[in-house]
Amino acid sequence: MPQSREIIFEFQRVGGYVKVSAIDTQTSAEVSIVGPPSAGQVQLERLAVRKLEYVLAKRATGQRGGLLA
């Protein structure tokens, strides 16, 4: 991901876990991950960024995820 890209993180404690949302400010793409609070903020942010990079790369190639019924 380019260094100039800005990502907004949101942390929500839900019961025994933490939900982390990562939003790319350029594309408004948003992803969420869930992890244990013991993982720490930096590790959870890294995981959310990796998922966001995956989603943005998939969008760039025109691939779509999900199930069609």
PyMOL Python script that loads the backbone (N, CA, C, O; Angstrom):
from pymol import cmd

cmd.read_pdbstr("""\
ATOM      1  N   MET A   1       0.844  -1.164   0.000  1.00  0.00           N
ATOM      2  CA  MET A   1       0.000   0.000   0.000  1.00  0.00           C
ATOM      3  C   MET A   1       0.895   1.235   0.000  1.00  0.00           C
ATOM      4  O   MET A   1       1.868   1.282   0.754  1.00  0.00           O
ATOM      5  N   PRO A   2       0.593   2.236  -0.825  1.00  0.00           N
ATOM      6  CA  PRO A   2       1.433   3.423  -0.883  1.00  0.00           C
ATOM      7  C   PRO A   2       1.515   4.116   0.476  1.00  0.00           C
ATOM      8  O   PRO A   2       0.565   4.079   1.258  1.00  0.00           O
ATOM      9  N   GLN A   3       2.664   4.750   0.751  1.00  0.00           N
ATOM     10  CA  GLN A   3       2.864   5.426   2.030  1.00  0.00           C
ATOM     11  C   GLN A   3       1.918   6.610   2.213  1.00  0.00           C
ATOM     12  O   GLN A   3       1.613   6.978   3.348  1.00  0.00           O
ATOM     13  N   SER A   4       1.449   7.213   1.125  1.00  0.00           N
ATOM     14  CA  SER A   4       0.595   8.390   1.226  1.00  0.00           C
ATOM     15  C   SER A   4      -0.851   8.041   1.581  1.00  0.00           C
ATOM     16  O   SER A   4      -1.655   8.935   1.843  1.00  0.00           O
ATOM     17  N   ARG A   5      -1.182   6.774   1.591  1.00  0.00           N
ATOM     18  CA  ARG A   5      -2.548   6.351   1.883  1.00  0.00           C
ATOM     19  C   ARG A   5      -2.849   6.540   3.371  1.00  0.00           C
ATOM     20  O   ARG A   5      -2.049   6.174   4.232  1.00  0.00           O
ATOM     21  N   GLU A   6      -4.012   7.115   3.651  1.00  0.00           N
ATOM     22  CA  GLU A   6      -4.414   7.326   5.038  1.00  0.00           C
ATOM     23  C   GLU A   6      -5.481   6.298   5.414  1.00  0.00           C
ATOM     24  O   GLU A   6      -6.434   6.073   4.668  1.00  0.00           O
ATOM     25  N   ILE A   7      -5.306   5.687   6.567  1.00  0.00           N
ATOM     26  CA  ILE A   7      -6.245   4.680   7.047  1.00  0.00           C
ATOM     27  C   ILE A   7      -6.749   5.108   8.415  1.00  0.00           C
ATOM     28  O   ILE A   7      -5.966   5.477   9.291  1.00  0.00           O
ATOM     29  N   ILE A   8      -8.049   5.056   8.588  1.00  0.00           N
ATOM     30  CA  ILE A   8      -8.667   5.359   9.875  1.00  0.00           C
ATOM     31  C   ILE A   8      -9.002   4.035  10.549  1.00  0.00           C
ATOM     32  O   ILE A   8      -9.590   3.149   9.930  1.00  0.00           O
ATOM     33  N   PHE A   9      -8.628   3.903  11.818  1.00  0.00           N
ATOM     34  CA  PHE A   9      -8.918   2.697  12.590  1.00  0.00           C
ATOM     35  C   PHE A   9      -9.962   3.004  13.649  1.00  0.00           C
ATOM     36  O   PHE A   9      -9.960   4.076  14.254  1.00  0.00           O
ATOM     37  N   GLU A  10     -10.850   2.047  13.860  1.00  0.00           N
ATOM     38  CA  GLU A  10     -11.843   2.154  14.928  1.00  0.00           C
ATOM     39  C   GLU A  10     -11.796   0.868  15.740  1.00  0.00           C
ATOM     40  O   GLU A  10     -11.883  -0.225  15.179  1.00  0.00           O
ATOM     41  N   PHE A  11     -11.660   0.989  17.038  1.00  0.00           N
ATOM     42  CA  PHE A  11     -11.602  -0.164  17.933  1.00  0.00           C
ATOM     43  C   PHE A  11     -12.861  -0.191  18.786  1.00  0.00           C
ATOM     44  O   PHE A  11     -13.244   0.816  19.381  1.00  0.00           O
ATOM     45  N   GLN A  12     -13.506  -1.368  18.840  1.00  0.00           N
ATOM     46  CA  GLN A  12     -14.694  -1.549  19.670  1.00  0.00           C
ATOM     47  C   GLN A  12     -14.525  -2.801  20.503  1.00  0.00           C
ATOM     48  O   GLN A  12     -14.308  -3.884  19.961  1.00  0.00           O
ATOM     49  N   ARG A  13     -14.620  -2.666  21.800  1.00  0.00           N
ATOM     50  CA  ARG A  13     -14.572  -3.833  22.683  1.00  0.00           C
ATOM     51  C   ARG A  13     -15.975  -4.418  22.717  1.00  0.00           C
ATOM     52  O   ARG A  13     -16.935  -3.734  23.070  1.00  0.00           O
ATOM     53  N   VAL A  14     -16.087  -5.694  22.345  1.00  0.00           N
ATOM     54  CA  VAL A  14     -17.372  -6.384  22.329  1.00  0.00           C
ATOM     55  C   VAL A  14     -17.204  -7.678  23.111  1.00  0.00           C
ATOM     56  O   VAL A  14     -16.648  -8.652  22.604  1.00  0.00           O
ATOM     57  N   GLY A  15     -17.681  -7.682  24.334  1.00  0.00           N
ATOM     58  CA  GLY A  15     -17.529  -8.874  25.172  1.00  0.00           C
ATOM     59  C   GLY A  15     -16.064  -9.196  25.392  1.00  0.00           C
ATOM     60  O   GLY A  15     -15.295  -8.365  25.875  1.00  0.00           O
ATOM     61  N   GLY A  16     -15.687 -10.420  25.028  1.00  0.00           N
ATOM     62  CA  GLY A  16     -14.321 -10.881  25.240  1.00  0.00           C
ATOM     63  C   GLY A  16     -13.405 -10.678  24.058  1.00  0.00           C
ATOM     64  O   GLY A  16     -12.328 -11.273  24.014  1.00  0.00           O
ATOM     65  N   TYR A  17     -13.794  -9.852  23.090  1.00  0.00           N
ATOM     66  CA  TYR A  17     -12.936  -9.620  21.929  1.00  0.00           C
ATOM     67  C   TYR A  17     -12.974  -8.156  21.516  1.00  0.00           C
ATOM     68  O   TYR A  17     -13.755  -7.366  22.047  1.00  0.00           O
ATOM     69  N   VAL A  18     -12.118  -7.806  20.559  1.00  0.00           N
ATOM     70  CA  VAL A  18     -12.052  -6.444  20.028  1.00  0.00           C
ATOM     71  C   VAL A  18     -12.340  -6.499  18.533  1.00  0.00           C
ATOM     72  O   VAL A  18     -11.745  -7.293  17.806  1.00  0.00           O
ATOM     73  N   LYS A  19     -13.257  -5.650  18.083  1.00  0.00           N
ATOM     74  CA  LYS A  19     -13.535  -5.516  16.654  1.00  0.00           C
ATOM     75  C   LYS A  19     -12.766  -4.295  16.162  1.00  0.00           C
ATOM     76  O   LYS A  19     -12.880  -3.207  16.728  1.00  0.00           O
ATOM     77  N   VAL A  20     -11.980  -4.488  15.098  1.00  0.00           N
ATOM     78  CA  VAL A  20     -11.197  -3.397  14.523  1.00  0.00           C
ATOM     79  C   VAL A  20     -11.688  -3.156  13.100  1.00  0.00           C
ATOM     80  O   VAL A  20     -11.705  -4.070  12.277  1.00  0.00           O
ATOM     81  N   SER A  21     -12.084  -1.924  12.821  1.00  0.00           N
ATOM     82  CA  SER A  21     -12.464  -1.532  11.469  1.00  0.00           C
ATOM     83  C   SER A  21     -11.356  -0.651  10.910  1.00  0.00           C
ATOM     84  O   SER A  21     -10.830   0.217  11.606  1.00  0.00           O
ATOM     85  N   ALA A  22     -11.007  -0.881   9.649  1.00  0.00           N
ATOM     86  CA  ALA A  22     -10.003  -0.068   8.958  1.00  0.00           C
ATOM     87  C   ALA A  22     -10.666   0.526   7.720  1.00  0.00           C
ATOM     88  O   ALA A  22     -11.227  -0.200   6.899  1.00  0.00           O
ATOM     89  N   ILE A  23     -10.598   1.847   7.590  1.00  0.00           N
ATOM     90  CA  ILE A  23     -11.236   2.540   6.476  1.00  0.00           C
ATOM     91  C   ILE A  23     -10.170   3.294   5.690  1.00  0.00           C
ATOM     92  O   ILE A  23      -9.415   4.087   6.253  1.00  0.00           O
ATOM     93  N   ASP A  24     -10.114   3.040   4.381  1.00  0.00           N
ATOM     94  CA  ASP A  24      -9.200   3.753   3.494  1.00  0.00           C
ATOM     95  C   ASP A  24      -9.866   5.069   3.100  1.00  0.00           C
ATOM     96  O   ASP A  24     -10.965   5.062   2.547  1.00  0.00           O
ATOM     97  N   THR A  25      -9.216   6.194   3.379  1.00  0.00           N
ATOM     98  CA  THR A  25      -9.839   7.494   3.133  1.00  0.00           C
ATOM     99  C   THR A  25      -9.946   7.844   1.647  1.00  0.00           C
ATOM    100  O   THR A  25     -10.791   8.657   1.273  1.00  0.00           O
ATOM    101  N   GLN A  26      -9.114   7.250   0.799  1.00  0.00           N
ATOM    102  CA  GLN A  26      -9.165   7.557  -0.634  1.00  0.00           C
ATOM    103  C   GLN A  26     -10.311   6.839  -1.332  1.00  0.00           C
ATOM    104  O   GLN A  26     -10.962   7.410  -2.207  1.00  0.00           O
ATOM    105  N   THR A  27     -10.561   5.585  -0.948  1.00  0.00           N
ATOM    106  CA  THR A  27     -11.562   4.778  -1.649  1.00  0.00           C
ATOM    107  C   THR A  27     -12.815   4.527  -0.825  1.00  0.00           C
ATOM    108  O   THR A  27     -13.808   4.022  -1.348  1.00  0.00           O
ATOM    109  N   SER A  28     -12.780   4.871   0.449  1.00  0.00           N
ATOM    110  CA  SER A  28     -13.865   4.589   1.402  1.00  0.00           C
ATOM    111  C   SER A  28     -14.088   3.097   1.606  1.00  0.00           C
ATOM    112  O   SER A  28     -15.130   2.689   2.119  1.00  0.00           O
ATOM    113  N   ALA A  29     -13.121   2.286   1.210  1.00  0.00           N
ATOM    114  CA  ALA A  29     -13.217   0.842   1.444  1.00  0.00           C
ATOM    115  C   ALA A  29     -13.061   0.596   2.939  1.00  0.00           C
ATOM    116  O   ALA A  29     -12.231   1.215   3.605  1.00  0.00           O
ATOM    117  N   GLU A  30     -13.874  -0.317   3.450  1.00  0.00           N
ATOM    118  CA  GLU A  30     -13.837  -0.620   4.879  1.00  0.00           C
ATOM    119  C   GLU A  30     -13.799  -2.123   5.089  1.00  0.00           C
ATOM    120  O   GLU A  30     -14.518  -2.872   4.428  1.00  0.00           O
ATOM    121  N   VAL A  31     -12.957  -2.553   6.013  1.00  0.00           N
ATOM    122  CA  VAL A  31     -12.896  -3.959   6.404  1.00  0.00           C
ATOM    123  C   VAL A  31     -12.926  -4.027   7.919  1.00  0.00           C
ATOM    124  O   VAL A  31     -12.610  -3.056   8.606  1.00  0.00           O
ATOM    125  N   SER A  32     -13.310  -5.187   8.428  1.00  0.00           N
ATOM    126  CA  SER A  32     -13.324  -5.409   9.872  1.00  0.00           C
ATOM    127  C   SER A  32     -12.673  -6.738  10.190  1.00  0.00           C
ATOM    128  O   SER A  32     -12.763  -7.694   9.420  1.00  0.00           O
ATOM    129  N   ILE A  33     -12.020  -6.781  11.330  1.00  0.00           N
ATOM    130  CA  ILE A  33     -11.457  -8.018  11.858  1.00  0.00           C
ATOM    131  C   ILE A  33     -11.834  -8.102  13.328  1.00  0.00           C
ATOM    132  O   ILE A  33     -12.216  -7.107  13.944  1.00  0.00           O
ATOM    133  N   VAL A  34     -11.720  -9.294  13.874  1.00  0.00           N
ATOM    134  CA  VAL A  34     -12.001  -9.512  15.284  1.00  0.00           C
ATOM    135  C   VAL A  34     -10.817 -10.247  15.878  1.00  0.00           C
ATOM    136  O   VAL A  34     -10.285 -11.176  15.270  1.00  0.00           O
ATOM    137  N   GLY A  35     -10.405  -9.834  17.064  1.00  0.00           N
ATOM    138  CA  GLY A  35      -9.277 -10.484  17.712  1.00  0.00           C
ATOM    139  C   GLY A  35      -9.352 -10.348  19.217  1.00  0.00           C
ATOM    140  O   GLY A  35     -10.192  -9.618  19.745  1.00  0.00           O
ATOM    141  N   PRO A  36      -8.478 -11.049  19.902  1.00  0.00           N
ATOM    142  CA  PRO A  36      -8.462 -10.971  21.365  1.00  0.00           C
ATOM    143  C   PRO A  36      -7.815  -9.664  21.830  1.00  0.00           C
ATOM    144  O   PRO A  36      -6.886  -9.174  21.189  1.00  0.00           O
ATOM    145  N   PRO A  37      -8.290  -9.106  22.921  1.00  0.00           N
ATOM    146  CA  PRO A  37      -7.674  -7.883  23.441  1.00  0.00           C
ATOM    147  C   PRO A  37      -6.196  -8.073  23.788  1.00  0.00           C
ATOM    148  O   PRO A  37      -5.423  -7.115  23.760  1.00  0.00           O
ATOM    149  N   SER A  38      -5.809  -9.292  24.111  1.00  0.00           N
ATOM    150  CA  SER A  38      -4.418  -9.566  24.476  1.00  0.00           C
ATOM    151  C   SER A  38      -3.464  -9.441  23.289  1.00  0.00           C
ATOM    152  O   SER A  38      -2.250  -9.377  23.482  1.00  0.00           O
ATOM    153  N   ALA A  39      -3.998  -9.407  22.058  1.00  0.00           N
ATOM    154  CA  ALA A  39      -3.151  -9.299  20.866  1.00  0.00           C
ATOM    155  C   ALA A  39      -2.450  -7.946  20.796  1.00  0.00           C
ATOM    156  O   ALA A  39      -1.359  -7.848  20.236  1.00  0.00           O
ATOM    157  N   GLY A  40      -3.046  -6.926  21.341  1.00  0.00           N
ATOM    158  CA  GLY A  40      -2.433  -5.601  21.315  1.00  0.00           C
ATOM    159  C   GLY A  40      -2.858  -4.793  20.098  1.00  0.00           C
ATOM    160  O   GLY A  40      -3.187  -5.347  19.048  1.00  0.00           O
ATOM    161  N   GLN A  41      -2.846  -3.477  20.258  1.00  0.00           N
ATOM    162  CA  GLN A  41      -3.324  -2.576  19.218  1.00  0.00           C
ATOM    163  C   GLN A  41      -2.511  -2.671  17.931  1.00  0.00           C
ATOM    164  O   GLN A  41      -3.089  -2.714  16.845  1.00  0.00           O
ATOM    165  N   VAL A  42      -1.196  -2.705  18.028  1.00  0.00           N
ATOM    166  CA  VAL A  42      -0.344  -2.718  16.830  1.00  0.00           C
ATOM    167  C   VAL A  42      -0.590  -3.976  16.006  1.00  0.00           C
ATOM    168  O   VAL A  42      -0.710  -3.901  14.783  1.00  0.00           O
ATOM    169  N   GLN A  43      -0.664  -5.123  16.659  1.00  0.00           N
ATOM    170  CA  GLN A  43      -0.876  -6.375  15.935  1.00  0.00           C
ATOM    171  C   GLN A  43      -2.253  -6.399  15.268  1.00  0.00           C
ATOM    172  O   GLN A  43      -2.382  -6.860  14.134  1.00  0.00           O
ATOM    173  N   LEU A  44      -3.268  -5.913  15.953  1.00  0.00           N
ATOM    174  CA  LEU A  44      -4.610  -5.878  15.370  1.00  0.00           C
ATOM    175  C   LEU A  44      -4.668  -4.898  14.199  1.00  0.00           C
ATOM    176  O   LEU A  44      -5.323  -5.174  13.194  1.00  0.00           O
ATOM    177  N   GLU A  45      -3.988  -3.755  14.319  1.00  0.00           N
ATOM    178  CA  GLU A  45      -3.939  -2.801  13.204  1.00  0.00           C
ATOM    179  C   GLU A  45      -3.253  -3.419  11.994  1.00  0.00           C
ATOM    180  O   GLU A  45      -3.720  -3.265  10.866  1.00  0.00           O
ATOM    181  N   ARG A  46      -2.137  -4.121  12.227  1.00  0.00           N
ATOM    182  CA  ARG A  46      -1.419  -4.771  11.116  1.00  0.00           C
ATOM    183  C   ARG A  46      -2.314  -5.757  10.379  1.00  0.00           C
ATOM    184  O   ARG A  46      -2.336  -5.791   9.149  1.00  0.00           O
ATOM    185  N   LEU A  47      -3.044  -6.552  11.136  1.00  0.00           N
ATOM    186  CA  LEU A  47      -3.932  -7.539  10.534  1.00  0.00           C
ATOM    187  C   LEU A  47      -5.037  -6.858   9.723  1.00  0.00           C
ATOM    188  O   LEU A  47      -5.377  -7.308   8.629  1.00  0.00           O
ATOM    189  N   ALA A  48      -5.593  -5.776  10.263  1.00  0.00           N
ATOM    190  CA  ALA A  48      -6.636  -5.040   9.550  1.00  0.00           C
ATOM    191  C   ALA A  48      -6.087  -4.421   8.264  1.00  0.00           C
ATOM    192  O   ALA A  48      -6.771  -4.421   7.241  1.00  0.00           O
ATOM    193  N   VAL A  49      -4.864  -3.897   8.304  1.00  0.00           N
ATOM    194  CA  VAL A  49      -4.242  -3.315   7.103  1.00  0.00           C
ATOM    195  C   VAL A  49      -4.018  -4.392   6.054  1.00  0.00           C
ATOM    196  O   VAL A  49      -4.254  -4.159   4.868  1.00  0.00           O
ATOM    197  N   ARG A  50      -3.564  -5.572   6.475  1.00  0.00           N
ATOM    198  CA  ARG A  50      -3.354  -6.666   5.512  1.00  0.00           C
ATOM    199  C   ARG A  50      -4.667  -7.039   4.828  1.00  0.00           C
ATOM    200  O   ARG A  50      -4.693  -7.277   3.621  1.00  0.00           O
ATOM    201  N   LYS A  51      -5.749  -7.092   5.592  1.00  0.00           N
ATOM    202  CA  LYS A  51      -7.047  -7.423   5.000  1.00  0.00           C
ATOM    203  C   LYS A  51      -7.496  -6.303   4.060  1.00  0.00           C
ATOM    204  O   LYS A  51      -8.035  -6.578   2.988  1.00  0.00           O
ATOM    205  N   LEU A  52      -7.281  -5.051   4.449  1.00  0.00           N
ATOM    206  CA  LEU A  52      -7.649  -3.927   3.595  1.00  0.00           C
ATOM    207  C   LEU A  52      -6.851  -3.955   2.295  1.00  0.00           C
ATOM    208  O   LEU A  52      -7.411  -3.721   1.223  1.00  0.00           O
ATOM    209  N   GLU A  53      -5.558  -4.235   2.374  1.00  0.00           N
ATOM    210  CA  GLU A  53      -4.730  -4.352   1.166  1.00  0.00           C
ATOM    211  C   GLU A  53      -5.250  -5.453   0.256  1.00  0.00           C
ATOM    212  O   GLU A  53      -5.283  -5.288  -0.963  1.00  0.00           O
ATOM    213  N   TYR A  54      -5.655  -6.572   0.836  1.00  0.00           N
ATOM    214  CA  TYR A  54      -6.197  -7.691   0.062  1.00  0.00           C
ATOM    215  C   TYR A  54      -7.461  -7.256  -0.678  1.00  0.00           C
ATOM    216  O   TYR A  54      -7.613  -7.528  -1.869  1.00  0.00           O
ATOM    217  N   VAL A  55      -8.356  -6.589   0.022  1.00  0.00           N
ATOM    218  CA  VAL A  55      -9.615  -6.148  -0.586  1.00  0.00           C
ATOM    219  C   VAL A  55      -9.354  -5.129  -1.692  1.00  0.00           C
ATOM    220  O   VAL A  55      -9.969  -5.206  -2.756  1.00  0.00           O
ATOM    221  N   LEU A  56      -8.455  -4.179  -1.459  1.00  0.00           N
ATOM    222  CA  LEU A  56      -8.149  -3.173  -2.479  1.00  0.00           C
ATOM    223  C   LEU A  56      -7.491  -3.801  -3.708  1.00  0.00           C
ATOM    224  O   LEU A  56      -7.782  -3.402  -4.835  1.00  0.00           O
ATOM    225  N   ALA A  57      -6.613  -4.773  -3.502  1.00  0.00           N
ATOM    226  CA  ALA A  57      -5.975  -5.460  -4.631  1.00  0.00           C
ATOM    227  C   ALA A  57      -7.006  -6.244  -5.430  1.00  0.00           C
ATOM    228  O   ALA A  57      -6.949  -6.283  -6.659  1.00  0.00           O
ATOM    229  N   LYS A  58      -7.938  -6.859  -4.738  1.00  0.00           N
ATOM    230  CA  LYS A  58      -8.985  -7.619  -5.412  1.00  0.00           C
ATOM    231  C   LYS A  58      -9.872  -6.692  -6.242  1.00  0.00           C
ATOM    232  O   LYS A  58     -10.243  -7.018  -7.369  1.00  0.00           O
ATOM    233  N   ARG A  59     -10.202  -5.547  -5.677  1.00  0.00           N
ATOM    234  CA  ARG A  59     -11.014  -4.567  -6.414  1.00  0.00           C
ATOM    235  C   ARG A  59     -10.275  -4.064  -7.648  1.00  0.00           C
ATOM    236  O   ARG A  59     -10.888  -3.855  -8.695  1.00  0.00           O
ATOM    237  N   ALA A  60      -8.968  -3.868  -7.535  1.00  0.00           N
ATOM    238  CA  ALA A  60      -8.170  -3.346  -8.647  1.00  0.00           C
ATOM    239  C   ALA A  60      -8.155  -4.307  -9.827  1.00  0.00           C
ATOM    240  O   ALA A  60      -8.046  -3.876 -10.976  1.00  0.00           O
ATOM    241  N   THR A  61      -8.264  -5.610  -9.555  1.00  0.00           N
ATOM    242  CA  THR A  61      -8.259  -6.601 -10.630  1.00  0.00           C
ATOM    243  C   THR A  61      -9.669  -6.932 -11.102  1.00  0.00           C
ATOM    244  O   THR A  61      -9.851  -7.745 -12.009  1.00  0.00           O
ATOM    245  N   GLY A  62     -10.665  -6.302 -10.486  1.00  0.00           N
ATOM    246  CA  GLY A  62     -12.040  -6.529 -10.906  1.00  0.00           C
ATOM    247  C   GLY A  62     -12.670  -7.775 -10.331  1.00  0.00           C
ATOM    248  O   GLY A  62     -13.799  -8.111 -10.688  1.00  0.00           O
ATOM    249  N   GLN A  63     -11.977  -8.469  -9.452  1.00  0.00           N
ATOM    250  CA  GLN A  63     -12.545  -9.671  -8.842  1.00  0.00           C
ATOM    251  C   GLN A  63     -13.513  -9.270  -7.746  1.00  0.00           C
ATOM    252  O   GLN A  63     -13.323  -8.269  -7.055  1.00  0.00           O
ATOM    253  N   ARG A  64     -14.541 -10.064  -7.605  1.00  0.00           N
ATOM    254  CA  ARG A  64     -15.506  -9.824  -6.541  1.00  0.00           C
ATOM    255  C   ARG A  64     -15.614 -11.077  -5.703  1.00  0.00           C
ATOM    256  O   ARG A  64     -15.550 -12.192  -6.221  1.00  0.00           O
ATOM    257  N   GLY A  65     -15.773 -10.895  -4.449  1.00  0.00           N
ATOM    258  CA  GLY A  65     -15.951 -12.030  -3.549  1.00  0.00           C
ATOM    259  C   GLY A  65     -17.421 -12.277  -3.307  1.00  0.00           C
ATOM    260  O   GLY A  65     -18.279 -11.566  -3.831  1.00  0.00           O
ATOM    261  N   GLY A  66     -17.701 -13.277  -2.520  1.00  0.00           N
ATOM    262  CA  GLY A  66     -19.079 -13.541  -2.145  1.00  0.00           C
ATOM    263  C   GLY A  66     -19.671 -14.711  -2.882  1.00  0.00           C
ATOM    264  O   GLY A  66     -19.020 -15.362  -3.699  1.00  0.00           O
ATOM    265  N   LEU A  67     -20.896 -14.956  -2.575  1.00  0.00           N
ATOM    266  CA  LEU A  67     -21.622 -16.100  -3.094  1.00  0.00           C
ATOM    267  C   LEU A  67     -22.814 -15.602  -3.894  1.00  0.00           C
ATOM    268  O   LEU A  67     -23.546 -14.728  -3.431  1.00  0.00           O
ATOM    269  N   LEU A  68     -23.015 -16.134  -5.063  1.00  0.00           N
ATOM    270  CA  LEU A  68     -24.184 -15.775  -5.861  1.00  0.00           C
ATOM    271  C   LEU A  68     -25.207 -16.885  -5.760  1.00  0.00           C
ATOM    272  O   LEU A  68     -24.882 -18.062  -5.912  1.00  0.00           O
ATOM    273  N   ALA A  69     -26.430 -16.505  -5.506  1.00  0.00           N
ATOM    274  CA  ALA A  69     -27.493 -17.514  -5.383  1.00  0.00           C
ATOM    275  C   ALA A  69     -28.558 -17.268  -6.419  1.00  0.00           C
ATOM    276  O   ALA A  69     -29.540 -18.007  -6.483  1.00  0.00           O
TER     277      ALA A  69
END
""", "prot")
cmd.dss("prot")
cmd.show_as("cartoon", "prot")
cmd.util.cbc("prot")
cmd.orient("prot")
